[in-house]
Amino acid sequence: MKVRIDGFCVGCGLCAKTCPEMFELPDGADVARVKAPEVSATAEEACRRAAGKCPVDNIRVEGERGGATEGAPPRAYVCRRKESGGESND
């Protein structure tokens, strides 16, 4: 089984919290990354849960039996992280 982040990542960190063996959100990073494309047998279930929790549906799991997330297209919307700082009243 293989996993990848496909498309726009909002950097929420849910994947890294759900499956830290496969995903990480390094300090100061705006996006998560896959630690290794090959999913270990012990991380398969957590990896599938992480894919299901992605708020922008951009985690792709390939080669899994049943194929629920295999090759699924990304959702039509994109969430963007809010910029920190004050609002402008201009």
N, C-alpha and C positions, 0 to 999 in steps of 0.2 A: 504494500500500500504506500502511496506517495501523497504528499500534501504540498500545497503552495498557496501563497496569498496572491490573488489575481485581481488587479484593479486598484481602486483607491482605498487606502486604509485610513481610518479616522484616528487611529492611535488610542483607542479606548482601553486597550490592555486586557480585554476579556479573554482573548485566546491564551495569553501568557498566564493569566490566573487560573484558567481552566485546565490547561495542558502545558505546564512549564517545561516538560521534557522536550517539547517540540517547538514552542514559540517563545520569543522574548521581546520585551520592549525596553531596550537599553536606556539608561539614564540620559536625559536630554534629547532622546529620539522622538520624532513626531509620528513614526509608523512602526508597527510590529514587524518582526522578520521570523522566518522559519530557520531553526537551528540546523536542521538536516532534512533533505527532501524525503528520505526513506523513513517511514514510521515504524518504530519498534513494535513488536507484538504486545508489549506491556502498555504502550501508549495509544493503541488503536481506539479504544472506547472514549478516552478523554479527548482525543483528536477529533472524533466525530462530534462530541458535545461542543467543543470549541467552534467547529464549523457551523453548528446549529445556532450558536449564540452570537455570531458575528452580526452586528447591527446593519452592516451594508452588504452582507451575504457574499463576501469576497474570498472566503477560504474554500479552496477546491481540494477535495479528497478523491484520488484516482485509484482505481484498481481494487476498490472494496467490493466485497460480495454484497449484492443487493442494490448497489449503485444509487442510493438515494441522493447523494450529493455529487455523484460523478457527472462531470460535464454540464452541471446546471448553469444557466446563464446568470449574470449578475442582475440584481434588482435595478429597476429603472431610475431610482433616486440615488443621490449622493449626499451624505451628511458631511458637513465640514466642521472642523474644530474651530471654536470661537477664538479670536485673537485676544490675548490678554491686554489689559490696559483700559483706560477710560474711553467713554464714548464721546464723540465729537458732536457738538451742538451747532455746527456750521449749517 
